[in-house]
Amino acid sequence: MGIESPVSASQMPSSELSNIVTFATELADIGRSNCMKYFRQPLEIDSKADLSPVTIADRSVELLMRQQIEDNYPAHGIFGEEHGQENIDRPELWVLDPIDGTKSFITGMPTFGSLISFLKNGKPIVGILEMPALNERWVGVSGQQTTFNQINCDTSDCQELTKARFYTTSLDAFDGEEAKIVEAVSRKAAIRRYGGDCYSYGLLASSHIDIVLESSLEPYDYLSLVPVIEGAGGVISDWSGNALGLKSSGQVLACSTAELHQQVLEIINS
């Protein structure tokens, strides 16, 4: 079960933190309503420099979120996938991914999400995993219990890899040694499945799966997931077991328990 810290890691007054959480959910509402205007509609698909797809939906939804932040918290920094970085050296920073899983979005798969995180002095304090097409939302706040659609949720108590349910979005994300690691871990698990994008982390927070292993992620892909997973009782880190931050490698491991997390780390680093 998620453990409530006696002192909030944010070191923020409770009223201020409450206001930030409320505002973050308003940003998630923007994601929910505006993503759905474009979902399963004809869209022009462009390619970014890394050849990943992007649409007007990604760009317009992020602009709406950024405008709200600029209007309500002009002193805060913003780091978004589509429109870049603005004052990211400031103590308060919003990190946004308007549509995580654009490939799912443009192919009509409802497992895309909006990811919203608020960092204080580099630490993810508030994270929201919003699933617009599914009307599902996980909210994580440092030191508090994670909620799924406003009800407390917990990770499973799985402590053995041989009993674990494993997910990764795509084998295409792994090359060379990374691919060998994913094969080694997933072959030992009871179930291995592919797909899901950010939705897999919500499933983990609600005890439906036990391991998510990913690579080649950017800060806007994973920072919002830190409070969500930790507040549900799970563990999330890079592949060396280090806490995730703005400068992490992009290799992410999330597990339902510390025991399971340690088992997977041992395989990764063997």
C-alpha positions in Angstrom: 0.0 0.0 0.0 1.2 3.5 -0.7 3.1 4.9 2.3 2.3 8.4 3.4 5.3 10.4 4.4 5.1 12.3 7.7 6.7 15.3 5.9 5.7 16.0 2.3 8.7 15.6 0.0 7.6 18.7 -1.7 8.3 21.0 1.3 5.3 22.9 0.1 2.5 24.3 2.3 -0.5 22.0 2.1 -2.7 24.7 0.8 -0.3 25.5 -2.0 0.1 21.8 -2.9 -3.6 21.4 -2.9 -3.9 24.2 -5.4 -1.3 22.7 -7.6 -3.1 19.4 -7.6 -6.4 21.0 -8.5 -4.8 23.0 -11.3 -3.0 19.8 -12.6 -6.4 18.1 -12.9 -7.7 21.1 -14.8 -4.9 20.6 -17.3 -5.9 16.9 -17.5 -9.4 18.0 -18.3 -8.0 20.0 -21.2 -6.3 16.9 -22.4 -9.4 14.8 -22.1 -11.8 17.1 -23.9 -9.5 18.4 -26.6 -7.8 15.1 -27.6 -11.1 13.6 -28.2 -12.0 16.2 -30.7 -9.4 14.7 -33.0 -9.5 11.1 -32.1 -10.5 8.7 -34.9 -10.9 11.7 -37.2 -9.0 12.3 -40.5 -5.7 14.0 -39.6 -2.6 15.1 -41.4 0.4 13.3 -39.9 3.8 15.0 -39.9 7.1 13.5 -39.0 9.4 15.1 -36.4 13.2 15.1 -36.7 13.4 11.7 -35.1 10.8 10.4 -37.6 8.2 10.0 -34.9 4.7 11.1 -35.9 3.0 14.3 -34.7 -0.4 15.8 -35.4 -2.4 19.0 -34.9 -3.9 17.3 -31.8 -0.5 17.0 -30.1 0.4 20.6 -30.9 -2.9 22.3 -30.1 -3.5 20.4 -26.8 -0.1 21.3 -25.5 -0.6 25.0 -26.5 -3.8 25.1 -24.5 -2.1 23.6 -21.5 0.8 26.0 -21.7 -1.5 29.0 -22.0 -3.2 28.0 -18.8 0.1 27.6 -17.0 1.3 31.0 -18.3 -1.9 32.6 -17.2 -2.0 31.1 -13.7 1.6 30.5 -12.8 3.7 32.9 -14.9 6.8 32.3 -12.8 6.9 28.6 -13.4 8.9 26.9 -16.1 7.4 24.6 -18.8 8.9 21.6 -20.6 6.6 20.2 -23.3 7.2 17.6 -25.9 5.9 19.6 -28.8 6.7 23.2 -28.0 10.0 22.9 -26.1 11.5 24.3 -23.0 10.8 27.6 -21.3 12.6 28.7 -18.0 13.3 25.1 -17.0 15.9 26.2 -14.5 13.2 27.6 -12.2 12.3 25.8 -9.0 8.7 25.1 -10.1 8.4 23.3 -13.4 5.6 21.7 -15.4 6.4 18.9 -17.8 3.8 18.0 -20.4 3.1 15.3 -22.9 -0.2 16.2 -24.5 -0.6 12.8 -26.3 1.7 10.0 -25.1 1.3 7.2 -27.6 0.7 9.2 -30.8 1.1 6.0 -32.9 -1.8 4.6 -30.9 -3.8 7.8 -31.3 -3.5 8.0 -35.1 -4.4 4.3 -35.5 -7.5 4.5 -33.4 -6.2 2.7 -30.4 -7.6 4.2 -27.1 -4.4 3.6 -25.0 -2.9 7.0 -25.6 -2.8 9.4 -22.7 -2.0 12.9 -21.5 0.9 13.1 -19.0 1.2 16.1 -16.7 3.8 16.5 -14.0 4.8 19.3 -11.6 8.3 19.3 -10.3 9.7 21.2 -7.3 13.4 21.7 -7.2 13.8 18.8 -9.7 11.6 16.3 -7.9 8.3 15.1 -9.4 5.7 16.1 -6.8 2.4 15.8 -8.7 1.8 13.4 -11.6 -1.3 12.8 -13.6 -1.9 9.9 -16.1 -5.0 10.9 -18.0 -6.6 8.4 -20.5 -9.0 10.6 -22.5 -10.7 7.8 -24.6 -11.2 5.6 -21.6 -12.4 8.2 -19.1 -9.7 7.0 -16.6 -7.3 9.0 -14.6 -4.6 8.3 -12.1 -3.4 11.1 -9.8 -0.2 10.8 -7.8 1.0 13.2 -5.2 4.3 12.8 -3.3 3.6 11.5 0.2 0.0 10.6 -0.6 -2.0 7.7 -1.8 -2.5 7.4 -5.6 -6.0 7.6 -6.8 -7.7 6.0 -9.8 -10.9 7.9 -10.7 -10.8 9.4 -7.2 -10.5 6.1 -5.4 -7.3 4.9 -3.7 -5.4 2.3 -5.6 -2.5 0.0 -4.8 0.0 -2.1 -6.7 -0.1 -5.9 -6.4 2.0 -7.7 -3.8 3.9 -9.8 -6.4 7.5 -10.4 -5.2 8.6 -13.1 -7.6 9.5 -12.6 -11.3 8.2 -16.1 -12.2 4.7 -15.0 -11.1 4.9 -11.5 -12.6 2.9 -10.0 -15.4 5.3 -8.1 -17.7 4.6 -5.3 -20.2 6.6 -3.2 -22.6 5.3 -1.0 -25.3 7.3 -2.2 -28.3 10.3 -4.4 -28.9 11.3 -1.8 -31.6 12.5 0.4 -28.7 15.4 -1.9 -27.9 18.6 -2.7 -29.7 21.6 -4.8 -28.9 22.2 -5.4 -25.3 18.9 -3.8 -24.3 17.0 -6.2 -26.4 18.8 -9.1 -24.7 17.9 -7.7 -21.3 14.2 -7.4 -22.2 14.2 -10.9 -23.5 15.9 -12.3 -20.4 13.5 -10.5 -18.0 10.3 -11.1 -20.0 11.0 -14.8 -20.6 11.2 -15.4 -16.8 7.8 -13.7 -16.2 4.5 -15.6 -16.0 3.0 -13.3 -18.7 4.5 -11.0 -21.2 2.6 -8.6 -23.3 3.3 -5.7 -25.6 1.6 -2.4 -26.3 0.0 -0.1 -23.8 2.1 3.1 -24.0 1.6 5.0 -20.7 -1.5 3.0 -19.9 0.7 0.1 -18.7 1.8 2.2 -15.7 -1.8 2.9 -14.7 -2.5 -0.9 -14.9 0.6 -1.4 -12.7 -0.6 1.2 -10.2 -4.0 -0.6 -10.0 -2.5 -4.1 -9.5 -3.4 -5.6 -12.9 0.3 -6.0 -14.0 3.6 -6.1 -12.1 6.5 -4.9 -14.3 6.9 -2.3 -17.0 10.3 -2.1 -18.7 11.0 0.7 -21.2 13.8 2.6 -22.9 14.4 5.6 -25.1 12.0 7.7 -23.1 12.1 11.4 -22.6 11.4 13.3 -19.3 7.8 14.1 -20.5 7.3 10.4 -21.0 8.1 9.3 -17.4 8.2 12.1 -14.8 4.4 12.2 -14.3 4.5 8.4 -13.6 6.8 8.7 -10.6 4.3 10.0 -8.1 1.6 7.7 -9.5 3.7 4.5 -9.1 5.3 5.4 -5.8 2.0 6.6 -4.3 0.4 3.2 -5.2 3.2 1.4 -3.3 5.4 0.5 -6.3 8.9 1.3 -7.3 10.1 3.2 -10.4 13.7 4.0 -11.4 16.2 3.9 -14.2 17.8 0.6 -15.0 20.5 1.2 -12.4 18.0 1.7 -9.7 18.5 5.5 -9.5 15.6 7.9 -9.0 14.2 9.4 -12.2 14.7 13.1 -13.0 15.1 15.5 -15.9 18.5 14.1 -16.8 17.8 10.4 -16.5 18.9 8.1 -19.3 15.4 7.3 -20.6 15.6 3.6 -19.4 12.7 3.1 -17.0 11.8 0.1 -14.8 8.6 0.1 -12.8 7.6 -2.8 -10.5 4.8 -3.5 -8.0 7.1 -4.2 -5.1 10.7 -3.5 -4.0 11.5 -7.2 -4.0 10.4 -7.7 -7.6 12.2 -4.5 -8.6 15.4 -5.8 -7.1 15.1 -9.1 -8.9 14.7 -7.4 -12.2 17.6 -5.0 -11.5 19.9 -8.0 -10.8 19.1 -9.4 -14.3 19.6 -6.1 -16.0 22.9 -5.5 -14.3 24.3 -9.1 -14.4 
